[in-house]
Amino acid sequence: MRRIALTLVVTLACAAGVLPACGGKTTGAVDYSVSAQKNYEKGLAELQEKDWIAAAKYFSFIKSRFPYSKYAVLAELRLADAEFGAEQYLESIDSYKLFAKFHPTHEMVVNGYASFRIGEAYYKMLPGDFWILPPSYEKDQSSTEDAEDQMRRFLEKFPDSPYSKRAAEILAKVGKRLAAHEWYVARYYWDRKKPMGTVLRLRHLLEQFPGVGYDEEAMWLLGRAYLAVDMPDRARQAWGELVEKYPKAKRASEAREAIARLPAPAAAAPDAPAPAPAPPPKATPAPE
């Protein structure tokens, strides 16, 4: 039933012109062969032509008519590819997960393909920017976090996969988007006189997404936020790190001046003298 739904959704979407991925012929026409291999090859050809409907028909035909063929297993994976191509990303994520679950030793699971496609599907679902709408970094980042988590776990598990380079590129883009969101929220709290919220967001930004372009400004604002919540020692630490890492930056010069205006660190209280030892307890007389 889900494959039928895929066919109907893609047919209507392509007819309405709302799926840019529907390029190619997209007719859905098929000419079944008598062997699983031939049908599989025809399905792959339709994937290349971006005729997701025809491809799904071929792969569904293989599963129903040749259930014990090795091509039936491959057809499951390619059905997920057809869903992905048709921009049915949630459905494709479910399909890739099921494929990996039921065929854990399959080559396309062992080499990381299924896992990578799950992360790529999450990435494809990220909200875009359109001039009449709020920028993407102001929107909910659930899909972004899912993509970041999936790609990070993929690279940890499949460091030598042929898809690792592309996964690293996606992870970098996702990290920049999450960092932009954290910076936006930190500024939101700061502008509304909520410095502790600014502190928490900036600490998360600096810990989770270093080196993506926000470090200098984040350290400067973090020091100001610490000062606003009466934590001058933490402000000194944040500004000191800024000066150390970016000594020639404009904010580093401002940080040096801000540190100079801070009160001297409180001197540590001298150790109190050790209490005199208590006298030994009196012996209790033995009962008569």
C-alpha positions as CSV (number, residue, x, y, z in Angstrom):
1,M,0.0,0.0,0.0
2,R,2.9,2.4,0.7
3,R,4.3,1.8,-2.8
4,I,0.9,2.6,-4.3
5,A,0.8,5.7,-2.2
6,L,4.2,6.7,-3.5
7,T,3.0,6.3,-7.0
8,L,-0.1,8.4,-6.5
9,V,1.8,11.1,-4.6
10,V,4.5,11.4,-7.2
11,T,2.1,11.3,-10.1
12,L,0.0,14.1,-8.7
13,A,3.0,16.2,-7.6
14,C,4.7,15.8,-11.0
15,A,1.5,16.7,-12.8
16,A,1.2,19.8,-10.6
17,G,4.8,20.7,-11.2
18,V,5.7,20.9,-7.5
19,L,8.5,18.3,-7.6
20,P,11.5,19.7,-9.4
21,A,13.1,16.3,-9.1
22,C,10.5,15.0,-11.6
23,G,12.8,15.9,-14.5
24,G,13.1,13.4,-17.3
25,K,10.3,11.5,-18.9
26,T,8.4,10.7,-15.7
27,T,5.8,8.7,-17.6
28,G,5.5,5.7,-15.2
29,A,5.3,3.4,-18.3
30,V,6.8,-0.1,-17.8
31,D,7.6,-3.1,-20.0
32,Y,8.1,-6.0,-17.6
33,S,10.6,-8.8,-18.5
34,V,10.6,-12.5,-17.6
35,S,13.6,-12.4,-15.4
36,A,14.3,-10.6,-12.1
37,Q,17.7,-9.4,-13.4
38,K,16.2,-7.8,-16.5
39,N,13.5,-6.0,-14.5
40,Y,16.1,-4.8,-12.0
41,E,18.2,-3.4,-14.7
42,K,15.2,-1.6,-16.2
43,G,14.4,-0.2,-12.8
44,L,17.9,1.1,-12.4
45,A,17.6,2.7,-15.8
46,E,14.4,4.5,-14.7
47,L,16.1,5.7,-11.6
48,Q,18.8,7.2,-13.8
49,E,16.0,8.9,-15.9
50,K,14.4,10.1,-12.7
51,D,11.1,8.3,-13.5
52,W,10.5,7.4,-9.9
53,I,7.1,5.9,-10.7
54,A,8.3,3.5,-13.3
55,A,11.3,2.5,-11.1
56,A,9.0,1.8,-8.2
57,K,6.8,-0.4,-10.4
58,Y,9.8,-2.5,-11.6
59,F,11.1,-3.0,-8.1
60,S,7.7,-3.8,-6.6
61,F,7.2,-6.3,-9.5
62,I,10.5,-8.0,-8.6
63,K,9.5,-8.3,-4.9
64,S,6.1,-9.8,-5.7
65,R,7.1,-12.1,-8.6
66,F,10.7,-13.1,-7.6
67,P,10.6,-13.0,-3.8
68,Y,13.5,-15.5,-3.4
69,S,15.8,-13.9,-5.9
70,K,18.8,-11.8,-4.8
71,Y,17.3,-9.1,-6.8
72,A,14.3,-9.0,-4.5
73,V,16.6,-7.8,-1.7
74,L,18.2,-5.2,-3.9
75,A,14.7,-4.1,-5.0
76,E,13.9,-3.2,-1.4
77,L,16.9,-0.9,-1.3
78,R,16.1,0.6,-4.7
79,L,12.5,1.3,-3.7
80,A,13.9,3.4,-0.9
81,D,16.1,5.2,-3.6
82,A,12.9,5.8,-5.6
83,E,11.2,7.4,-2.5
84,F,14.3,9.5,-1.9
85,G,14.4,10.7,-5.5
86,A,10.7,11.5,-5.3
87,E,11.5,13.7,-2.3
88,Q,9.4,11.4,0.0
89,Y,12.2,11.7,2.5
90,L,10.5,10.4,5.7
91,E,9.3,7.3,3.8
92,S,12.8,6.7,2.4
93,I,14.3,7.0,5.9
94,D,11.9,4.3,7.2
95,S,12.8,2.1,4.2
96,Y,16.5,2.5,4.6
97,K,16.2,1.7,8.3
98,L,14.2,-1.4,7.6
99,F,16.6,-2.5,5.0
100,A,19.5,-2.2,7.4
101,K,17.6,-3.9,10.1
102,F,16.6,-7.0,8.1
103,H,19.8,-7.2,6.0
104,P,22.6,-6.2,8.4
105,T,25.3,-8.1,6.5
106,H,24.4,-6.8,3.1
107,E,27.1,-5.0,1.2
108,M,25.1,-1.8,1.0
109,V,24.7,-1.8,4.7
110,V,28.2,-2.8,5.6
111,N,29.7,-0.1,3.3
112,G,27.5,2.5,5.0
113,Y,25.3,3.3,2.0
114,A,22.0,2.9,3.8
115,S,23.2,4.8,6.9
116,F,24.5,7.6,4.7
117,R,21.2,7.9,2.8
118,I,19.3,8.3,6.0
119,G,21.5,11.2,7.0
120,E,21.2,12.7,3.5
121,A,17.4,12.4,3.6
122,Y,17.4,14.4,6.9
123,Y,19.6,17.0,5.3
124,K,17.3,17.3,2.3
125,M,14.5,18.1,4.6
126,L,16.2,21.1,6.1
127,P,14.1,24.3,5.8
128,G,15.4,26.6,3.1
129,D,15.5,30.4,2.8
130,F,12.9,32.3,0.9
131,W,12.9,36.1,0.9
132,I,9.3,36.5,2.2
133,L,9.8,34.1,5.1
134,P,12.0,34.2,8.2
135,P,15.6,33.0,7.6
136,S,16.2,29.3,8.1
137,Y,18.2,29.8,11.3
138,E,15.2,31.3,13.0
139,K,13.1,28.1,12.4
140,D,12.8,24.9,14.2
141,Q,16.0,22.9,13.9
142,S,14.7,19.4,14.6
143,S,15.6,18.1,11.1
144,T,19.0,19.8,11.3
145,E,19.8,18.1,14.6
146,D,18.6,14.8,13.2
147,A,20.9,15.2,10.2
148,E,23.8,16.3,12.4
149,D,23.4,13.3,14.7
150,Q,23.0,10.8,11.9
151,M,26.0,12.1,9.9
152,R,28.2,12.2,13.0
153,R,27.3,8.6,13.9
154,F,27.8,7.6,10.3
155,L,31.4,9.0,10.2
156,E,32.2,7.4,13.6
157,K,31.0,4.0,12.3
158,F,32.1,4.1,8.7
159,P,35.2,6.3,8.6
160,D,36.5,4.5,5.5
161,S,33.2,4.4,3.6
162,P,33.2,5.8,0.0
163,Y,30.5,8.2,1.2
164,S,32.5,9.6,4.1
165,K,33.8,12.6,2.2
166,R,30.2,13.7,1.2
167,A,29.0,13.0,4.8
168,A,31.8,15.3,6.2
169,E,30.7,18.0,3.8
170,I,27.1,17.7,4.9
171,L,28.1,17.6,8.5
172,A,30.1,20.9,8.1
173,K,27.1,22.6,6.5
174,V,24.7,21.3,9.2
175,G,27.1,22.5,11.9
176,K,27.1,26.0,10.4
177,R,23.4,26.1,10.4
178,L,23.1,24.9,14.0
179,A,25.7,27.4,15.0
180,A,23.8,30.2,13.3
181,H,20.7,29.2,15.2
182,E,22.5,29.2,18.5
183,W,24.0,32.6,17.8
184,Y,20.5,33.9,16.8
185,V,18.9,32.7,20.0
186,A,21.8,34.0,22.1
187,R,21.4,37.4,20.6
188,Y,17.6,37.1,21.1
189,Y,18.1,36.6,24.8
190,W,20.7,39.4,25.0
191,D,18.5,41.9,23.3
192,R,15.7,41.1,25.8
193,K,17.9,41.6,28.8
194,K,18.1,37.9,29.7
195,P,21.9,37.4,30.0
196,M,21.8,34.0,31.6
197,G,20.0,32.6,28.6
198,T,22.7,34.2,26.5
199,V,25.4,32.6,28.6
200,L,23.9,29.1,28.2
201,R,23.4,29.4,24.4
202,L,26.9,30.8,23.8
203,R,28.6,28.1,25.9
204,H,26.8,25.5,23.8
205,L,27.8,27.2,20.6
206,L,31.4,27.4,21.5
207,E,31.6,23.8,22.9
208,Q,29.7,22.1,20.1
209,F,30.4,24.2,17.0
210,P,33.9,25.7,17.3
211,G,35.6,27.2,14.3
212,V,32.6,27.8,12.1
213,G,32.8,31.6,12.2
214,Y,31.2,32.7,15.5
215,D,34.0,32.1,18.0
216,E,35.4,35.7,18.2
217,E,32.0,37.4,18.6
218,A,30.6,34.7,20.8
219,M,33.6,35.0,23.3
220,W,33.2,38.7,23.4
221,L,29.4,38.6,24.0
222,L,29.9,35.7,26.5
223,G,32.2,37.9,28.6
224,R,29.6,40.7,28.6
225,A,26.9,38.3,29.5
226,Y,28.9,36.9,32.4
227,L,29.5,40.5,33.6
228,A,25.8,41.2,33.4
229,V,25.1,38.2,35.8
230,D,27.8,39.4,38.2
231,M,30.4,36.8,37.4
232,P,33.5,38.9,36.6
233,D,35.9,36.0,37.0
234,R,34.1,34.1,34.3
235,A,34.0,37.2,32.1
236,R,37.8,37.5,32.6
237,Q,38.2,33.9,31.5
238,A,36.1,34.3,28.4
239,W,37.9,37.5,27.3
240,G,41.2,36.0,28.1
241,E,40.5,33.1,25.8
242,L,39.5,35.5,23.1
243,V,42.8,37.4,23.5
244,E,44.8,34.2,23.4
245,K,43.1,32.7,20.4
246,Y,42.6,35.9,18.3
247,P,45.3,38.3,19.5
248,K,45.1,40.6,16.4
249,A,41.3,40.7,16.2
250,K,39.3,43.9,16.9
251,R,37.4,42.1,19.7
252,A,40.7,41.1,21.3
253,S,41.7,44.7,21.7
254,E,38.3,45.5,23.2
255,A,38.6,42.4,25.5
256,R,42.0,43.7,26.8
257,E,40.5,47.0,27.7
258,A,37.5,45.3,29.3
259,I,39.7,43.0,31.4
260,A,41.7,46.1,32.6
261,R,38.5,47.6,33.9
262,L,37.5,44.5,35.9
263,P,38.1,44.5,39.6
264,A,41.1,42.5,40.8
265,P,40.3,38.9,41.5
266,A,39.3,38.3,45.1
267,A,42.3,37.1,47.1
268,A,41.9,33.7,48.5
269,A,41.2,33.7,52.3
270,P,44.2,32.5,54.4
271,D,43.9,29.0,55.8
272,A,42.3,29.0,59.3
273,P,44.5,27.5,62.0
274,A,43.9,23.9,62.8
275,P,41.8,23.4,65.9
276,A,43.6,22.2,69.0
277,P,43.3,18.5,69.5
278,A,40.5,17.4,71.8
279,P,41.6,16.0,75.2
280,P,41.5,12.3,75.4
281,P,38.2,10.9,76.9
282,K,38.3,10.0,80.6
283,A,38.4,6.3,81.2
284,T,35.1,4.8,82.4
285,P,35.6,2.9,85.6
286,A,34.9,-0.8,85.4
287,P,31.7,-1.9,87.1
288,E,32.2,-3.5,90.4
